Amino acid sequence: MPWADVFRKSASNIGLVKEPVKGIVVEHHGCGCSKCGREKETVVTNFVRFALEDGWVFIHPRTGSNWMNESAAELTDELVDAVIEHYGLSEDVPILSTGYSMGGMGALVWPVFSKHQANVRAIFANCPVTDLAEMHRYVSGTNDWSTYIRTTIERA
């Protein structure tokens, strides 16, 4: 992904983060996300202030209402790839996956399907809207993706 697209496809603290960069925080959005749809917005919230002060790049992918379908997972991976390349980070850079509500579901699901799975050192899923038993059945191969998403949304 070209570096300029990172600003179009995510909100972030890029440009404000203290270098050297130590890691990446990926925040997945929930319903009613106030950051979605705002181009080139710099995100500075209480939740991510530590990222600015401690050298963590914060990205908030604009995945629309796709709370971790395959295309949303791919976009998130592309954003992480662009950050790694831009800052010259090692391929094993630590990543924190987080989100609230439906974003909490994204925080849980993205690492399972991400090519950066091994880099996710922590998941902070705040009030995830999901059924963990159903998610386990999907991840273990006993359900398909559409069944998992449909079941999760129906129960939300």
Backbone torsions as a table, in degrees:
resi	resn	phi	psi	omega
1	MET	NA	131.0	175.7
2	PRO	-61.8	144.3	-176.2
3	TRP	-55.9	-38.7	-179.4
4	ALA	-61.2	-30.2	179.6
5	ASP	-70.3	-22.1	178.4
6	VAL	-58.7	-39.3	-178.5
7	PHE	-74.0	-26.2	179.0
8	ARG	-83.0	-28.8	-173.6
9	LYS	-106.3	6.1	176.4
10	SER	-159.6	157.0	165.9
11	ALA	-95.1	151.3	-174.9
12	SER	-160.9	176.3	172.0
13	ASN	-107.5	17.1	179.4
14	ILE	-60.1	135.4	-176.4
15	GLY	97.2	-20.9	178.2
16	LEU	-111.7	-19.6	-174.5
17	VAL	-65.3	139.4	179.4
18	LYS	-78.1	126.3	178.3
19	GLU	-94.8	153.3	8.1
20	PRO	-75.8	147.5	-179.9
21	VAL	-74.4	131.1	-178.4
22	LYS	-100.2	-23.7	-176.2
23	GLY	-176.5	-176.2	-176.8
24	ILE	-129.0	132.5	172.2
25	VAL	-105.7	123.5	175.5
26	VAL	-108.9	114.0	177.6
27	GLU	-103.7	120.0	179.4
28	HIS	-91.4	136.8	-174.6
29	HIS	-83.0	156.1	174.1
30	GLY	-105.9	-169.4	177.1
31	CYS	-66.0	145.8	177.1
32	GLY	69.2	30.6	-176.6
33	CYS	-64.2	125.2	-179.5
34	SER	-79.0	-15.7	-178.9
35	LYS	-89.3	-17.7	-174.7
36	CYS	-74.1	140.0	177.3
37	GLY	84.3	-4.2	178.0
38	ARG	-98.3	109.8	-177.8
39	GLU	-75.1	144.7	174.4
40	LYS	54.3	26.7	177.8
41	GLU	-80.4	135.8	173.4
42	THR	-92.6	126.7	-176.1
43	VAL	-96.9	121.1	173.2
44	VAL	-134.9	99.7	178.0
45	THR	-117.8	166.2	177.1
46	ASN	-58.0	-36.4	-177.7
47	PHE	-62.5	-35.1	-174.8
48	VAL	-107.0	9.4	178.4
49	ARG	-59.0	-35.1	178.3
50	PHE	-61.0	-31.7	-179.6
51	ALA	-62.6	-43.0	179.0
52	LEU	-63.9	-44.2	-173.8
53	GLU	-77.7	-26.6	-173.2
54	ASP	-110.8	7.7	174.6
55	GLY	83.9	32.2	176.9
56	TRP	-107.9	129.4	174.6
57	VAL	-79.1	131.2	-179.7
58	PHE	-108.6	123.5	174.0
59	ILE	-126.2	142.7	-178.6
60	HIS	-126.3	90.0	-175.1
61	PRO	-59.2	137.3	175.6
62	ARG	-91.2	84.9	-176.8
63	THR	-99.3	13.1	180.0
64	GLY	62.8	-139.7	-179.5
65	SER	-93.3	17.5	179.0
66	ASN	-94.0	93.1	-175.1
67	TRP	-83.5	54.5	174.2
68	MET	97.4	46.8	162.9
69	ASN	-80.6	-177.2	-174.2
70	GLU	-63.1	-38.5	-179.2
71	SER	-69.8	-34.6	177.3
72	ALA	-67.6	-39.0	177.3
73	ALA	-64.4	-40.8	178.6
74	GLU	-65.1	-43.6	178.2
75	LEU	-60.3	-43.5	179.9
76	THR	-62.7	-42.8	176.1
77	ASP	-60.6	-42.5	179.7
78	GLU	-62.7	-39.2	177.8
79	LEU	-64.3	-44.9	178.4
80	VAL	-61.9	-43.0	177.1
81	ASP	-57.4	-44.2	-178.5
82	ALA	-64.2	-40.3	178.2
83	VAL	-65.2	-44.9	178.9
84	ILE	-58.4	-46.5	-178.8
85	GLU	-66.3	-46.6	-176.1
86	HIS	-60.5	-44.3	-177.1
87	TYR	-90.1	-1.9	-179.8
88	GLY	64.6	38.7	-177.5
89	LEU	-80.6	156.4	177.3
90	SER	-71.3	156.1	-179.4
91	GLU	-65.1	-16.4	179.4
92	ASP	-103.6	26.9	179.7
93	VAL	-57.1	136.5	179.3
94	PRO	-69.9	141.6	-179.8
95	ILE	-128.2	138.5	172.6
96	LEU	-110.5	125.7	177.0
97	SER	-104.0	125.3	-176.3
98	THR	-143.2	165.3	176.8
99	GLY	172.5	162.7	-178.8
100	TYR	-119.6	138.9	177.0
101	SER	62.7	-123.0	177.4
102	MET	-61.9	-29.7	173.9
103	GLY	-65.7	-29.3	174.2
104	GLY	-64.4	-37.1	174.7
105	MET	-64.6	-43.1	177.1
106	GLY	-60.0	-38.8	179.1
107	ALA	-62.3	-33.0	178.8
108	LEU	-81.2	-39.6	-172.7
109	VAL	-81.1	-42.3	-175.5
110	TRP	-53.7	-46.9	-178.6
111	PRO	-61.1	-26.9	-179.4
112	VAL	-66.4	-37.3	-174.4
113	PHE	-105.4	-4.9	-176.4
114	SER	-75.9	144.8	172.5
115	LYS	-71.6	-10.6	177.3
116	HIS	-98.4	17.7	-176.4
117	GLN	-48.8	-44.4	-176.8
118	ALA	-67.7	-19.6	-178.8
119	ASN	-85.7	-17.3	-177.2
120	VAL	-72.8	107.2	-175.8
121	ARG	-90.5	-21.5	-179.2
122	ALA	-154.6	149.5	173.9
123	ILE	-126.1	126.5	175.0
124	PHE	-118.0	91.7	-179.3
125	ALA	-96.3	101.8	-176.7
126	ASN	-87.3	112.4	179.4
127	CYS	50.5	54.4	-176.9
128	PRO	-64.4	136.8	176.3
129	VAL	-91.7	90.4	-179.1
130	THR	-164.2	166.9	174.4
131	ASP	-112.1	106.5	-174.3
132	LEU	-62.4	-33.2	178.0
133	ALA	-66.0	-43.2	177.9
134	GLU	-65.3	-39.8	178.0
135	MET	-61.5	-42.5	178.8
136	HIS	-60.6	-42.5	178.7
137	ARG	-61.2	-39.1	178.9
138	TYR	-67.7	-49.4	-176.9
139	VAL	-62.6	-34.3	-179.4
140	SER	-79.6	-2.5	174.8
141	GLY	93.1	7.4	-179.5
142	THR	-90.5	-6.9	175.4
143	ASN	-134.4	158.9	174.8
144	ASP	-96.4	168.2	-174.5
145	TRP	-57.3	-47.4	-176.5
146	SER	-63.8	-35.3	177.7
147	THR	-65.2	-44.2	-179.9
148	TYR	-61.5	-49.6	-177.6
149	ILE	-64.2	-46.6	-179.4
150	ARG	-60.1	-46.2	-179.9
151	THR	-62.4	-43.0	-179.7
152	THR	-63.4	-45.3	-178.4
153	ILE	-68.1	-38.3	178.5
154	GLU	-62.7	-33.6	-178.3
155	ARG	-85.1	-13.3	-176.5
156	ALA	-72.7	NA	NA
